[in-house]
Amino acid sequence: MVDGSIEVDGHAINAGELMVSLEFSGDAERYVASAGKGEYSQLVVILDTEQDEALLAAGTARECVNRVQRMRKTAGLEPSDEVEIFLYEEHGGEGAGPVTTAIKANAEYCRSKLRTLPLPMTLANPFAQVIAVDTCDFELPGDRKVHSKLMLTRPCLAVQRDQVAADFGNVDIDAVSSLLTQIGVNNGVEEAIVTLDGKRLDLKKGVHFFETAKDMISSEQAYGQEQRAKKEDGKTGRQEDGKTGRREDGMKE
């Protein structure tokens, strides 16, 4: 059609007499297609509707953020009001549940919207001031649901239960939390001495208690990174020692 026409069975057909339509013949269950119109009539847009794990996790994280934001609004909080967010989910397995996993995978997005990340409910101080509680079900692929609970509290100290138990034996951790909360150790106190059932406890900030659960998690993560770094340094040192052999005359190779 160099001159703008084509001959079919002896008949000349001009370009203006032709109408070309494009159709998609692929998997209609997975793809959605739409042909362009006008000057875009030679284009077909095809959308892949299959959701991978990353997209599904992002959707779960957005749902969690939306729920927290609605809780804040219902409680009458101002955007500048600081809160701690705690999450409990029934997933029936070991390790992090699907909601927690989705939040971690989309941590940057969640922090940009909430300024913090939801923490495990087990870290919540039982004597913290509770602002709001929402019991809900998160929808998952395969018509599955995860029964969960979100709780907002005022920032409150957190007790490192394992460390207190390791240093002071069998003590009532909730009673320790109650005492520390009552005396207000968050106000710049670096050490607190309390007596519980006749037993003196010398509690140190950054070891036995923290200003918030977020601070405690951050400290544990930093400690874990430090230990991993030391372990890697130790491996490197052993590898280097292994490369250094000795000759029979006692001289290094």
C-alpha positions in Angstrom: 0.0 0.0 0.0 2.8 2.4 -1.0 0.4 4.7 -2.8 -2.3 4.5 -0.1 -4.4 1.9 -1.9 -4.6 -1.9 -2.3 -6.1 -4.0 -5.0 -8.3 -7.0 -4.0 -9.9 -9.1 -6.8 -9.4 -6.3 -9.3 -10.9 -3.7 -7.0 -8.8 -0.8 -5.7 -9.4 -0.1 -2.0 -8.1 3.2 -0.5 -6.7 3.5 3.0 -9.7 5.5 4.1 -12.0 2.6 3.2 -10.3 0.2 5.5 -11.2 -0.4 9.1 -8.7 -2.5 11.1 -9.7 -3.8 14.5 -7.4 -5.5 17.0 -8.5 -8.2 19.4 -6.7 -10.1 22.2 -7.0 -13.8 22.1 -4.9 -14.8 25.2 -5.9 -16.0 28.7 -9.0 -14.0 29.5 -9.1 -15.2 33.1 -5.6 -13.7 33.8 -5.4 -10.8 31.4 -7.7 -7.9 30.7 -7.3 -6.2 27.3 -8.6 -3.0 25.8 -8.1 -1.7 22.2 -7.4 1.9 21.6 -9.6 4.3 19.7 -9.0 7.1 17.3 -5.3 7.8 16.8 -4.6 5.0 19.2 -6.6 2.4 17.3 -3.5 0.4 16.5 -2.7 -0.2 20.1 -4.0 -2.8 22.5 -3.4 -2.4 26.3 -3.1 -5.7 28.2 -3.2 -5.9 32.0 -1.9 -8.9 33.9 -4.4 -9.3 36.8 -2.5 -12.2 38.5 -1.4 -11.1 42.0 2.0 -12.3 43.3 3.1 -12.6 46.9 4.5 -9.1 46.9 1.3 -7.5 45.7 -0.8 -9.5 48.2 1.5 -8.5 51.1 1.3 -4.9 50.1 -2.5 -5.1 50.2 -2.4 -6.6 53.7 0.0 -3.9 54.9 -2.3 -1.1 53.4 -5.3 -2.6 55.2 -3.4 -2.6 58.5 -2.4 1.0 58.0 -6.0 2.0 57.1 -7.3 0.3 60.2 -4.8 2.1 62.5 -5.6 5.4 60.9 -9.4 4.9 61.4 -8.7 3.9 65.1 -6.7 7.2 65.5 -9.5 9.2 64.0 -12.2 7.5 66.1 -10.1 8.2 69.2 -9.9 11.9 68.4 -6.1 11.9 68.1 -4.2 14.7 66.5 -1.6 13.8 63.8 1.2 14.8 66.2 0.0 12.5 69.0 2.5 9.7 69.5 1.2 6.2 70.1 2.5 2.7 70.2 0.8 0.1 68.0 0.5 -3.6 69.0 -0.7 -6.5 66.9 -1.9 -10.0 67.8 -2.8 -12.5 65.1 -4.0 -16.1 65.3 -2.0 -17.9 62.6 -1.6 -21.3 64.2 2.1 -21.6 63.4 5.6 -20.8 64.6 7.3 -17.5 63.8 5.8 -14.4 62.4 2.2 -14.6 61.1 1.1 -13.4 57.6 0.1 -10.0 58.7 3.3 -9.3 60.6 5.3 -10.7 57.6 3.4 -8.3 55.2 4.1 -5.3 57.5 7.8 -6.1 57.6 8.0 -6.5 53.8 6.4 -3.1 53.4 8.0 -1.5 56.5 9.0 1.7 54.6 5.4 2.4 53.5 4.0 1.6 57.0 6.5 4.0 58.7 5.7 6.7 56.2 2.0 6.5 57.1 2.2 5.6 60.8 5.7 6.8 61.9 6.2 3.5 63.6 5.5 -0.2 63.0 3.0 -2.4 64.8 4.8 -4.6 67.4 3.9 -8.0 68.9 1.2 -7.7 71.5 3.4 -9.6 73.9 5.6 -6.5 74.2 2.8 -4.3 75.4 3.0 -3.0 79.0 -0.1 -4.4 80.7 -0.3 -1.1 82.6 0.0 1.2 79.6 -2.9 3.7 78.9 -5.0 2.0 76.2 -6.4 4.4 73.6 -8.2 2.1 71.2 -8.7 -1.6 70.5 -9.9 -3.1 67.2 -10.6 -6.8 66.7 -10.7 -7.7 63.0 -10.1 -10.3 60.4 -7.5 -9.8 57.7 -8.5 -11.4 54.3 -5.9 -13.6 52.8 -5.7 -15.5 49.4 -7.6 -18.7 49.2 -10.6 -17.4 51.1 -8.5 -17.5 54.3 -8.8 -15.1 57.2 -6.5 -14.2 60.1 -8.3 -13.2 63.3 -6.3 -10.3 64.7 -6.4 -7.5 67.3 -4.8 -4.1 67.0 -4.2 -1.9 70.1 -3.1 1.7 70.4 -1.5 2.9 73.7 0.2 5.9 74.9 4.0 5.5 74.8 5.0 3.5 77.9 8.0 1.8 79.3 8.8 -1.8 78.3 10.4 -4.4 80.5 12.8 -6.9 79.1 11.2 -10.0 80.7 13.9 -12.5 79.7 16.7 -10.3 81.1 14.9 -9.6 84.3 14.2 -13.3 84.8 17.9 -14.1 84.0 19.3 -11.6 86.4 16.8 -11.9 89.3 15.3 -15.3 89.0 11.7 -16.1 89.5 10.1 -12.7 90.0 6.6 -11.4 89.0 7.4 -9.5 85.8 4.0 -7.9 85.7 4.6 -6.6 89.3 8.0 -5.2 88.1 6.2 -3.4 85.2 3.6 -2.0 87.5 6.2 -0.6 89.9 8.3 0.9 87.2 5.2 2.5 85.6 4.1 4.0 88.9 7.4 5.6 89.7 7.7 6.9 86.2 11.2 5.7 85.2 10.7 7.3 81.7 11.6 10.7 83.1 15.3 10.4 82.4 15.9 7.7 85.1 18.8 5.5 84.2 18.5 3.1 87.1 15.7 2.0 89.4 16.0 0.1 92.6 12.8 -1.7 93.7 12.0 -4.2 96.3 9.6 -7.0 95.4 8.6 -9.6 98.0 11.6 -8.6 100.1 14.0 -9.0 97.2 16.0 -6.0 96.0 16.1 -5.5 92.2 18.7 -3.2 90.7 17.2 -2.4 87.3 19.1 -0.6 84.6 17.7 1.3 81.7 18.7 -0.2 78.4 19.1 -3.6 80.0 16.1 -4.4 82.1 13.7 -1.6 81.0 13.3 0.8 78.0 11.3 3.9 77.5 9.2 2.2 74.9 8.7 -1.2 73.3 10.1 0.3 70.1 13.3 1.3 71.9 13.6 -2.3 73.3 13.1 -3.8 69.8 15.7 -1.4 68.3 18.2 -2.3 71.1 17.7 -6.0 70.5 18.1 -5.6 66.8 21.3 -3.6 67.3 22.6 -6.2 69.7 21.8 -9.0 67.2 23.6 -7.1 64.4 26.6 -6.6 66.7 26.8 -10.3 67.6 26.5 -11.3 63.9 29.2 -8.9 63.0 31.5 -10.4 65.7 30.7 -13.9 64.6 31.6 -13.0 61.0 34.8 -11.3 62.2 35.6 -14.5 64.1 35.0 -16.6 61.0 37.2 -14.3 58.9 40.0 -14.5 61.5 39.9 -18.3 61.6 40.0 -18.4 57.8 43.0 -16.2 57.7 44.7 -18.2 60.4 44.0 -21.4 58.4 45.6 -19.9 55.3 48.9 -19.2 57.2 50.8 -22.5 57.2 54.2 -23.3 58.8 57.2 -25.0 57.1 59.1 -27.7 58.9 61.9 -25.3 59.7 59.4 -23.1 61.7 59.3 -20.3 59.1 55.9 -19.1 57.8 55.2 -19.9 54.2 
